[in-house]
């Protein structure tokens, strides 16, 4: 999975990922899981970690 360094990682929070295999709209639980997975990826990247912690502290 490619990560964009220098891009606001929270700009698309809550957005759904679509693919040809998606039948319907994702449930709220699916969106939360996507959000958590994205956070884990951002926390693993040293260039994105500080901003990720900052955003998490606001919630």
Order of alpha helices (4+ residues) and beta strands (2+ residues): alpha-alpha
